[in-house]
Amino acid sequence: ENSQRLCEVLRDNQCAVTGQKALNNLYQNDMTGINWASMPVSIVEMGFMSNETEDLFLASEEGQNQIAEGLANGVDAYFAG
């Protein structure tokens, strides 16, 4: 439950800052490395290098700063809520 909330606030805040489209891929039951964690955990996918537009965004300083800001906002939101 806490991991789900963490994933949601990280995704939502990253997308709010970057304008990226939110994907609804927050849960997978085949991630044994994180499914049995005793603390909230998330794997963050910031974009797809196979998509030329996203690849350029990920490689740019502006894109990296926006992603970092969005994720930091998400961590703040998680601990505030």
C-alpha positions as CSV (number, residue, x, y, z in Angstrom):
1,E,0.0,0.0,0.0
2,N,2.8,2.5,0.9
3,S,4.8,1.5,-2.2
4,Q,1.7,2.0,-4.4
5,R,1.2,5.5,-2.9
6,L,4.9,6.3,-3.4
7,C,4.8,5.2,-7.0
8,E,1.7,7.3,-7.6
9,V,3.1,10.5,-6.1
10,L,6.4,10.1,-7.9
11,R,4.7,9.5,-11.2
12,D,2.1,12.3,-10.8
13,N,4.7,14.9,-9.7
14,Q,7.2,14.0,-12.4
15,C,4.4,14.3,-15.1
16,A,3.2,17.5,-13.6
17,V,6.6,19.2,-14.0
18,T,7.7,17.6,-17.3
19,G,4.4,17.4,-19.1
20,Q,5.1,13.7,-19.8
21,K,2.1,11.3,-20.2
22,A,1.4,9.2,-17.2
23,L,1.4,5.5,-17.9
24,N,-0.7,3.2,-15.8
25,N,1.9,0.6,-15.1
26,L,2.4,1.0,-11.4
27,Y,2.0,-2.6,-10.4
28,Q,3.8,-5.8,-11.5
29,N,3.8,-9.0,-9.6
30,D,7.1,-10.3,-11.1
31,M,9.4,-7.8,-9.4
32,T,10.7,-10.1,-6.7
33,G,13.4,-7.7,-5.7
34,I,10.9,-5.1,-4.6
35,N,7.7,-7.0,-4.0
36,W,8.9,-8.4,-0.7
37,A,10.5,-5.1,0.6
38,S,9.6,-4.1,4.1
39,M,9.7,-0.4,3.3
40,P,8.1,1.7,0.5
41,V,9.9,1.1,-2.8
42,S,9.6,2.3,-6.4
43,I,11.3,1.8,-9.7
44,V,11.2,5.0,-11.7
45,E,11.1,5.0,-15.5
46,M,11.7,8.5,-16.7
47,G,11.1,7.9,-20.4
48,F,12.0,5.6,-23.3
49,M,15.2,5.9,-25.2
50,S,13.5,4.1,-28.1
51,N,11.3,7.2,-28.5
52,E,13.5,9.9,-30.2
53,T,11.6,12.8,-28.6
54,E,11.9,11.3,-25.1
55,D,15.5,10.3,-25.7
56,L,16.4,13.9,-26.6
57,F,14.5,15.1,-23.5
58,L,16.2,12.7,-21.2
59,A,19.6,13.7,-22.6
60,S,19.0,17.4,-22.2
61,E,19.9,19.4,-19.1
62,E,16.5,20.9,-19.0
63,G,14.8,17.5,-19.1
64,Q,17.1,16.1,-16.4
65,N,16.4,19.1,-14.2
66,Q,12.6,18.8,-14.7
67,I,12.6,15.1,-13.9
68,A,14.7,15.7,-10.8
69,E,12.4,18.5,-9.7
70,G,9.3,16.3,-10.3
71,L,10.7,13.4,-8.4
72,A,11.9,15.6,-5.5
73,N,8.4,17.1,-5.4
74,G,7.0,13.5,-5.3
75,V,9.2,12.5,-2.4
76,D,8.2,15.7,-0.5
77,A,4.5,14.9,-1.2
78,Y,4.9,11.3,-0.1
79,F,6.4,12.3,3.3
80,A,3.9,15.2,3.7
81,G,0.9,12.9,3.3
